[in-house]
Amino acid sequence: MVAATVAVAVEAATVAGGTTSIGVGIPSATTTTGSASNSLQRVVEEVSGETEPAGEIRWNNQETGGDPPSLRQYNQGNVRAMTSGNFIIASALQDAPPFSERPVDEVPHQLFSIATLHMHILAVDGSGIETTDDLVGSNFWPLPPQWGLRSQAEVVLQNAGIWSDLQDSNSIVNAGTGQVAGRIEEGSVDALISYGSGFANLPGWATEVDARADLHPVEWSDSLIEGANSTRGTNHSEIEAYGWENQDFNGETIDVYGADFQFFLSPSISRDVGYELARISHENAGSIQDGQPAYRDHSDPETMASLFLEDHPVHAGPYDFLEEQGVDMSAYTRGEIQG
């Protein structure tokens, strides 16, 4: 099992002049969380001169390709913070896939919420795919193989009893987000998993798909609904489709399962720096949302705590900040600062 409170040794984190430089693992700039972290980085740069006694803070995003790679980079000492879905953090804590064969030793503490994603399945018009039972034998893209969202999708599909059928029929298409729109145009992708972010928008890569493909939602079988409901940290629901401005189904009811995302911060980062990051996000929520509208409205401190896992420490800085703001933190553990 993971020792969640052990610090990661990272060189040159604090440089001359009381500046704390934090490398932050993000999947890519075109993802919801990557865009959110870039927006936070911009605001931190603008106001970090006002963060005494923490000193100047530098929030430096580094693209890793996905949440599992970010967590491995964290364990190698290359980043000190990261964006991640709660599913991947919970999986790491339990040595569950994708960490069952190569567990990680350390997991950063919870910082504050980013957004909830609404995962759904779409098919290309003319593909003949109407329900999830039709996916076997098609060309199905279940997100990039290195993503945490892909790991979650695999578990949902395994719990539904169709993942092995998809593999046995060579239905799985492995490709990056930058390739999927072109793959659809050339006919090598018939269906895909996509997502909306916080009832606000699509990720950048999906807007390209929206502009270049004609799609329709895939109806879920009872087995897939049961598969989502039996997957840790998520469940099936129905929402009105949003973000698909070039599709006929925008505004129609579609099947989804949820994926909650947060920022995570090393316990080797001081309490004061963590506190100031929380304060910055709270006091500059509107400016951050200008860069990523799906970013949760942190002007309400309750929202900052709304996606916390109960069985994993909250970094001492945001814990203290949120408690001072009147948020009931009794269900959570205040993390211990290391070093």
N, C-alpha and C positions, 0 to 999 in steps of 0.2 A: 504494500500500500504506500501511497505518497506521503512523505513528511511535509505537510503543507506549510509549516512555519519556518522551515529552514531557508536561510537566505541564499541567493545566488551570488557567487563571487564575480563581480564585474569590475574591470579596471577602468580608471579614468572617468568615473561617474561624476565626481565633483571636481571641478577645475578651479583654477585660481580666481579669486574674487568672490567666492561663495556661490558659484554657479553650479546648479545640479543639471547635468545633461542626461536625459532619459531616452534611450533607444526604445522605440515602440514597434512591436511586430504587428503588421496589418497584412491581410491577404493580397490586396492590390488596391490602387486608387479608384478603380471602377466599381468596387463593391460598396455596399451601404456602410459597413463599418470602416472601411478605408477612407471613404469620403468624410464620414463623421470625425475620424481622428485627424484628418487633414484640416478640417474646420476648427477643431479644438486647438490644433497646433498654431494656426493663424492667430487665434484669440490669445493664447498663452504668450505668444511673441509680443502682442500688442500691450499686454498688461503686466508682464512678468517683472517689470521694474517696481511694481507696487506690492511685492509679495514678501515683505519683511515679517517675521525674522527668518523666513525660509531662504531668502536670497533669490537670485535670478533663476528661473526655471526654463530649461530648453526641452521641448517635447519634439523628438525627432523620429518621424515615421520611417520604417524600413519594410519594404515589401518582401514577404516570405513565401507567398503562394498559397497560404491557407492557415487555419487555426492550429492543426496538429504540427505543421512545420514551425509556426511561431512558438509553440510550447517547447519544442525540441531546441530551437534557437535560444530560448530562455534558459533551458537547462545547460546549454553550452556556454552561457555567459555572454551571449551576443546582444540580447535585448533585456530590458529591465521592466518592461510593461508590454501589454498586448491587448488587442481586441479578441474576444472569443465568444462563441456560443456557450451557454450553460451546459449544453449536452456534452461538449468536448471536455469541459472542466470536470463534470461529473464522471465521465468515462475515464479520465486520467486518474481521478481519485480512487476509482474502483478497479484499476488495471483492466478495463474493458476495451474492446476494439474502438479505435485503432491502436491501443496501447497494450493489448494483452500479450503480444510477443516481445515488444520492446517498451516496457514500462518506463515512465519518467520518475525521477526522484523528488522533484519539487514543482509546486504549483503556486503562482503568485496569488496574492490576496485580492479580494473584490474591491473595486474602486467605486464605480457607480454605473447606472444603466446607460445603454445606448438606444436600443430599439427592439421591438418585436417584429419578426419577419413572418409573413404568411405564405407558406410553401404550397404550390399548386402544380398540377400537371396539365400541359397543353399539347395539342396535336396539330400538325400541319393540315390545312384544308386539302381534301383529296386523298389523304393517307388511308382512309377507311377506319381510322381509330376513333371509336366513340366512347368506350368504357375502358377501365384499367385492365380488364380481361383481354383486351385486344393488343396490349403492349408486347406480349410474348410473340416473338417472330418479327417484330418491327425493328427499326433503328432508333433506340431510345437513349437519350442523353440525360443521365441523372446527376448533372453538375460535374465539375472537375474532380478527378480521383483523389487529389491531395487535400480537398476541402473538408472541414468539419461538417458542413452541411451535407456533403456526399456521404460521410460516415453515418450521419443521422438518417438519411434517405435509405441507405442500405439496410439499417436496422428496421425501419418501418416496413420496407418491402420484404425483409426476411420474416418479420412477425406476421405479415399478410400471407406468407407461403409462396411468393412468386419470384423472389430474388434468384433462387437456384434455377428456376425455369428460364428466367431472362439470361442467365449466364450460359446455361446448356444450349440455348437456341442462338447464341452469339448475338443477342439483341443489344448488348451494352456498347455504347459509343463513348470512348474516352477522348476528351478534347478540352482545351481551355476555353474560357469565356470569349476570348477574342476570335475564336474559330467558329463558334456555333452558328452565327448568322449565315456565314458562307457555306457551312455544311448543309444548312436547311435549303439554301438556294440551289446547291448542286445535287440535292436529293438524298444525301447520306445521313440525314437526321429526320425522322418522322414524328417524333414526340420528345418532349423535354420537361424537366422540372425547372420552374422559375419561382420567383417570389416578389411580393410587394413589401414595402418597408414602412411600418408604422402608420398605415392608412394614408401615406403621403405621396409615395412615388415608387418607381422601379429603380433598380441599380442601373448604372450606366450601360453595362453590357446588354441588359434586357431591353433598354430603349432602342438599341441598334437592331435587335431582333424584331421589335415592334415595328420599326420602320421598314424592314426588308422582307417580312414574312406575313402570310395570312394564316391565322391560327384560330383554334376553338378550344374551349375547356373540355377536359376528359372527365366523364362521370365516374365516380368511385364505386367499386364493388363493395359489398358488405365486408368481404375479407380484408380489403385495404382499410376501411374505416376501423375495423377491429384491430388491425395491425398498428395504426396510428395510436389508438387508444391504449394499447398495451406497451407502447414505447415510453421509456422513462423521460419525463420532462416535457411531454407534448400530448396533444389529443386532437381529434378531428373536430372541425366546426364548419359552419357555412358563413360566408361573408359576401358582400357585394364586391365584384372585381373592380380594381382601381389601377390607374397608371397606364393601361393599355389604350392609348389615345387613338391608335390607328386600327383597332379591332372592333368588330361588331358586338362583342360580348361585354365590353366595358360597362359596368353598372349592373350586370346580371349576377345572380347568386352562383357561387362556385364553392367546391370543396377545398378545404385547406387544412394543414396542420401547422402549429406554431413553433417558432424557434426564437428564444430570448437571448439577446446579446448584451454584454457589458464590457467595460474596461477592467483590466486586472493590473495590479501594481506590486512590484517586489517588496517584501518586508524589509529589505535592506535600504529602501528609500525612507527618509526620515518622516516622522509624524507630521512635522511642520509643512513639508513639501506636499504630502498627501492632503493635508488640510487645505492648503492654498489651491490645489487643483480642484477640490470640491467647491471651494468658494468661488473660484473663477467661473466654473461651469454654471453655478447657481446664478451669479450676478450678471452673466453675459449670455444667458440662454438664447435670447433673440438673435444675437449676432452669430452664434454657432448655428442656429437653425437657418440663418440666411445662406450658409454654405451647404447644409444638409437638412432639408425640411423634415426628414424622418427622425432626426435626433429628438429624444424625449424632452418635454418641456421642463427643464430643470429649475425654472423660476419657482416651481412647487417642489420643495425638498422631498416631499413624500414620493414624488415620481423618481427621484434619484435612487431611492432605496427599493423601488417597486419590483425589481427583478433579482434581488439578492437570493442566493441559495442559503438555506438555514444551516447546512452542515459544513460550511467552509468559512474561514475567518474573513471579516471585513477589515481592510487596512485601517490602522489606528487613526490616521488623519481624517478620512471621510467619516469614520465612525463618530469621532468627537464632533466634527462639524454638524453632522445630521442630528446628533443628540442635542446640540445647542440650538438647533432650529426647531426643536420640538418633535422630531420624528421618534417614534417608539422603536428603540433598537433592542428591546429585551429578548427578541427571538434570535438575535445574532451574536456571534462571538467577536470581541474586539481583538484584532490580531496583534501579536507582539512584534515590536520592531527589533530587527536583528542587526547587530554591529553598531 
